[in-house]
């Protein structure tokens, strides 16, 4: 029996674990209840389990019966500060928090893969590291795990890393999707405060009004993107917060705005920072105002290794069927901190459609929506693919070593 088919026998257990996680979402790097549920799910397996100190991560190492290389499988565990809107029996019981991005699915799938691979341990030549990661949603959990020694967990650096991500929309249920090269954009935050001098709204000539300058900056940034960057190496810059003043007739001392910046190459990412600084200071100088600019680097570009992505595609086609894999025509403009791991070792990040059967993938609420819903039906497929990737990658390494 293939690992993919063996995963079906775990389906009900995976559903129970996923629903338990979904009812009690935790946010950030400190996920004690989630960690404890993962540890309980792994109990009794032949794993070397350790937990993080700076975050409630769980790292589990499965050593095959024969020596060989190491493969890393990663699943993120954290929820979002989003209030769930929906009538599911397993809906979040924590006000203002929700597994709106499907990380509860990833956690259950990875635990399932640990069970599947433990059952075939005698046939493995090498080790598998299962990385249960907190803090993906802007808290740099992957980076924390790397700094705490994730890549040395088995005693040797992994030869490949694989991650999965479910999609509540945009992809048919059960279809895996990936691409070599850039898979997802970098994600950075631009914070700007324009400093002037307040005054009465009836006499703007007696003040130094920061509001028109801030508005000019917002528009100028959009022009900068379209007139500075190659359309084939694009930049997405969206101002999502704009704030100034407290009263209808008072010119404020300051005006501020915040933007999210997405790039698809390290070159564009470095250039957008340089151009934004110059533009914003130029506009401020033209108005005789001061400006404070902060550019916070959040996530690097997620870059899939071409060879490992091809291997993942072949694994899906062989284990699940030709029709179950699709190649992404272009990268996603979202960001992902699995990028930190892919900067260290070659690997692939794969999306999996999880839109419920009664919804249209083209119109269903997308990940991060308070109405996002993910179909349990793909849980065994995700666990099966994790396990197939690790087992087949170790088998290929053993075959290569044998000549």
C-alpha positions in Angstrom: 0.0 0.0 0.0 1.3 3.5 -0.9 1.7 6.1 1.7 -0.9 8.2 0.0 -3.4 5.3 0.4 -2.3 4.5 3.9 -3.1 8.2 4.8 -6.8 7.5 4.2 -6.9 5.3 7.2 -5.8 8.2 9.3 -8.4 10.6 8.0 -10.7 10.6 10.9 -7.8 11.1 13.4 -6.6 14.0 11.3 -10.1 15.6 11.2 -10.3 15.4 15.0 -6.9 17.0 15.5 -7.6 19.7 13.0 -11.0 20.6 14.6 -9.4 20.6 18.1 -6.8 23.1 16.8 -9.3 25.2 15.0 -11.5 25.6 18.1 -8.5 27.1 20.1 -6.4 29.2 17.8 -3.3 30.9 19.2 -1.4 33.8 17.6 2.3 34.6 17.4 5.3 32.6 18.8 3.7 31.4 22.0 1.2 28.6 21.3 1.2 26.5 24.4 -2.1 24.7 23.8 -1.2 24.0 20.2 2.2 22.7 21.2 0.6 20.3 23.7 -1.8 19.0 21.2 1.0 18.3 18.7 3.0 16.5 21.4 0.0 14.4 22.3 -0.5 13.6 18.6 3.1 12.4 18.3 3.1 10.4 21.5 4.2 6.8 21.1 6.0 7.3 17.8 9.7 6.5 17.5 10.7 10.1 17.3 13.3 12.3 19.0 11.2 15.3 20.1 12.4 18.7 21.3 10.7 22.0 21.9 11.9 25.5 21.3 12.9 28.0 24.0 12.2 31.4 22.3 9.0 30.0 20.7 6.7 27.0 21.3 8.0 25.1 18.3 8.1 21.3 18.1 10.9 19.5 16.3 10.7 15.7 15.8 13.3 13.5 14.2 12.6 10.1 12.7 15.7 8.1 12.1 15.4 5.4 9.4 16.7 1.9 9.9 19.6 2.6 7.6 21.9 5.6 7.4 21.3 8.3 4.8 20.6 12.0 4.4 18.0 14.1 6.1 14.8 15.6 4.6 12.9 18.4 6.3 9.1 18.7 6.4 7.6 21.9 7.7 4.1 22.8 8.9 3.1 26.1 10.5 0.7 26.2 13.5 -0.4 29.8 14.3 -3.7 31.5 13.7 -4.6 35.1 13.0 -6.1 38.0 15.0 -9.3 37.6 12.9 -12.8 37.0 14.3 -14.4 34.0 12.7 -17.7 34.4 10.9 -19.2 31.1 10.1 -21.4 28.4 11.6 -19.1 25.4 11.7 -19.5 23.1 14.7 -15.7 23.4 15.3 -15.6 27.2 14.9 -13.1 29.2 17.0 -14.1 29.6 20.6 -11.5 32.4 21.1 -13.0 35.8 20.3 -11.0 37.7 17.7 -8.8 34.8 16.7 -9.2 32.3 13.9 -7.3 29.8 11.8 -8.2 31.8 8.8 -5.1 30.7 6.8 -5.4 27.0 7.3 -2.4 26.4 9.5 -4.5 24.0 11.6 -4.7 21.9 8.4 -0.9 22.0 7.9 -0.3 20.9 11.5 -2.7 18.0 11.3 -1.2 16.9 7.9 2.4 17.0 9.3 1.4 15.0 12.3 -0.2 12.5 10.0 3.0 12.3 8.0 4.9 11.5 11.1 2.6 8.5 11.8 2.8 7.3 8.2 6.6 7.5 8.0 7.0 6.0 11.5 5.1 2.9 10.2 7.6 2.4 7.4 10.7 3.4 9.4 12.4 0.1 8.6 12.4 0.9 4.9 13.9 4.4 5.3 17.6 5.1 4.6 18.1 8.5 6.4 16.2 10.8 8.7 13.1 13.0 8.5 12.8 16.2 10.5 9.3 17.3 11.2 9.2 21.1 12.0 6.0 22.3 13.7 6.5 26.1 13.4 4.7 28.9 15.3 4.7 32.5 14.4 4.5 32.4 10.6 2.0 35.3 10.4 4.6 38.1 10.7 6.5 36.8 13.7 9.5 35.2 11.9 8.9 31.8 13.4 10.9 30.1 10.7 13.9 32.3 11.4 13.6 31.6 15.1 13.6 27.9 14.6 16.7 28.2 12.3 18.5 30.3 14.9 17.7 27.6 17.5 19.4 24.9 15.4 16.6 23.4 13.3 19.0 22.4 10.5 21.2 20.5 12.9 18.3 18.5 14.6 19.3 15.2 13.0 23.0 15.8 13.2 23.4 16.8 9.6 22.0 19.5 7.3 18.9 18.5 5.3 19.4 17.9 1.6 15.8 19.1 0.9 12.9 20.9 2.5 9.2 20.8 1.6 6.2 22.8 2.8 2.5 22.7 2.0 -0.1 25.4 2.1 -3.9 25.0 1.7 -5.9 27.5 -0.3 -9.6 28.3 0.5 -10.1 29.7 -3.0 -8.5 30.1 -6.3 -7.6 26.5 -6.8 -9.8 23.4 -7.4 -10.1 21.1 -4.3 -7.4 18.5 -4.2 -5.2 20.0 -6.9 -1.5 20.6 -6.0 0.2 23.6 -7.5 3.8 24.9 -7.5 6.5 26.3 -9.8 10.3 26.5 -9.9 11.9 29.8 -9.1 10.0 32.6 -7.4 6.9 31.1 -5.8 5.8 34.0 -3.5 6.8 37.6 -3.1 8.8 39.3 -0.4 6.7 41.2 2.1 7.9 44.4 3.7 6.3 47.3 5.6 6.9 51.0 4.8 6.0 53.5 7.6 6.1 57.2 7.0 5.5 60.2 9.2 5.4 63.7 7.8 6.3 66.4 10.3 4.9 69.9 10.1 3.4 72.5 12.4 -0.2 72.6 13.3 -2.6 75.5 13.2 -6.1 76.7 12.5 -7.8 75.3 9.5 -8.9 78.7 8.4 -5.3 80.0 8.2 -3.2 77.3 6.6 -0.6 79.9 5.6 0.3 80.2 9.3 0.9 76.5 9.7 3.0 73.9 8.0 0.4 71.4 6.8 1.6 67.8 6.5 -1.6 66.5 5.0 -1.2 67.6 1.4 2.4 66.4 1.4 1.4 63.0 2.7 -1.3 62.7 0.0 1.3 63.7 -2.6 3.6 61.0 -1.3 0.9 58.3 -1.6 0.2 59.2 -5.2 3.9 59.6 -6.0 4.7 56.2 -4.7 2.2 54.6 -7.1 3.9 56.5 -10.0 7.3 55.4 -8.8 6.3 51.8 -9.0 4.9 52.1 -12.5 7.7 54.3 -13.9 10.8 52.8 -12.1 10.3 49.1 -12.1 10.2 46.6 -14.9 6.7 45.3 -15.5 8.3 41.8 -15.8 9.9 42.2 -12.4 7.0 43.9 -10.7 6.6 45.7 -7.4 3.2 45.9 -5.5 2.9 48.9 -3.1 -0.4 49.4 -1.3 -1.0 52.2 1.3 -3.3 50.5 3.7 -3.4 53.0 6.6 -3.5 56.8 6.5 -3.9 59.0 9.6 -3.9 62.7 10.3 -5.6 65.0 12.7 -8.3 64.8 15.4 -10.5 67.8 14.8 -12.4 69.2 11.7 -10.8 72.6 11.9 -7.3 71.9 13.2 -4.3 71.4 10.9 -2.3 68.6 12.6 1.4 68.6 13.4 1.9 65.2 11.7 0.4 62.9 9.1 1.4 59.3 8.8 0.7 56.3 6.5 1.7 52.7 6.3 2.2 50.6 3.1 2.8 47.0 2.4 5.4 46.3 -0.3 5.7 43.1 -2.3 8.6 42.2 -4.7 9.4 39.2 -6.7 13.2 39.4 -6.7 15.9 40.5 -4.3 17.1 43.1 -6.8 13.7 44.8 -6.9 13.4 44.5 -3.1 16.6 46.4 -2.6 15.8 49.0 -5.2 12.3 49.9 -4.0 13.7 50.8 -0.6 16.3 53.1 -2.1 13.8 54.8 -4.5 11.2 55.2 -1.8 13.6 56.9 0.6 14.7 59.4 -2.1 11.2 60.2 -3.3 9.7 60.7 0.2 12.5 63.0 1.4 12.3 64.9 -1.9 8.6 65.6 -1.5 9.1 66.6 2.1 11.9 69.0 1.2 9.8 70.5 -1.5 7.1 71.4 1.1 9.6 72.5 3.7 8.6 69.6 6.0 10.4 66.9 7.8 9.8 63.2 7.2 10.6 60.0 9.1 10.8 56.8 7.0 11.0 53.3 8.3 11.3 50.3 6.0 10.8 47.1 7.9 11.9 43.9 6.2 9.4 41.2 7.0 9.8 38.2 4.6 12.3 37.5 1.8 11.2 36.2 -1.6 10.1 32.6 -1.5 12.2 30.8 -4.1 11.7 27.2 -5.0 14.6 25.1 -6.2 13.9 24.0 -9.7 15.1 20.4 -9.2 13.2 19.9 -6.0 10.0 21.4 -7.5 10.3 19.1 -10.4 10.7 16.2 -8.0 7.6 17.3 -6.0 5.6 17.6 -9.3 6.6 14.1 -10.3 5.7 12.7 -6.9 2.2 14.2 -7.1 1.7 12.8 -10.6 2.9 9.3 -9.7 1.2 9.1 -6.3 -2.1 10.9 -7.0 -2.5 11.1 -10.7 -1.4 13.3 -13.6 -4.4 15.6 -13.2 -3.7 16.4 -9.6 -0.7 18.7 -10.3 -0.8 22.1 -12.0 2.1 24.4 -12.6 1.6 28.0 -11.5 1.8 30.4 -14.4 3.1 33.2 -12.1 4.1 33.6 -8.5 1.7 34.5 -5.7 1.9 38.1 -4.4 1.5 36.9 -0.8 4.5 36.2 1.4 5.6 33.2 3.4 8.3 32.8 6.0 9.2 29.3 4.7 11.3 31.5 2.5 13.9 31.6 5.3 14.3 27.8 5.2 14.5 27.8 1.4 17.3 30.4 1.5 19.3 27.8 3.5 18.5 24.5 1.7 16.9 23.6 -1.6 13.3 22.7 -1.5 9.8 23.4 -2.7 6.7 25.1 -1.4 3.4 23.5 -2.8 -0.1 24.9 -2.6 -3.1 22.6 -2.2 -6.7 23.5 -3.1 -9.1 23.1 -0.2 -12.2 25.0 -1.3 -15.4 23.2 -0.1 -17.4 21.4 -2.7 -20.4 23.7 -2.3 -18.3 26.8 -3.1 -16.9 28.2 -6.3 -13.1 28.5 -6.0 -13.2 31.6 -8.2 -15.6 33.4 -5.8 -15.0 31.8 -2.4 -13.5 33.9 0.5 -9.7 33.7 0.3 -7.2 32.9 3.0 -7.2 35.4 5.9 -10.9 36.2 5.4 -13.1 35.8 8.5 -15.3 33.7 6.2 -12.6 31.5 4.8 -13.4 27.7 5.0 -11.1 24.8 4.3 -12.4 21.3 3.4 -11.3 18.5 5.6 -11.4 16.2 2.6 -7.8 17.1 1.7 -6.2 16.4 5.0 -5.2 12.8 4.1 -3.9 14.0 0.8 -1.7 16.6 2.5 -0.4 14.1 5.0 0.2 11.6 2.1 2.1 14.0 0.0 4.4 15.1 3.0 5.2 11.4 3.6 5.6 10.5 -0.1 8.0 13.4 -0.6 10.2 12.4 2.3 10.2 8.7 1.6 10.9 9.1 -2.1 13.5 11.8 -1.7 15.4 9.5 0.7 15.0 6.6 -1.7 16.4 8.7 -4.5 19.4 9.7 -2.5 20.1 6.1 -1.6 19.9 5.1 -5.3 22.2 7.9 -6.3 24.7 6.9 -3.6 24.6 3.3 -4.9 25.6 4.6 -8.3 
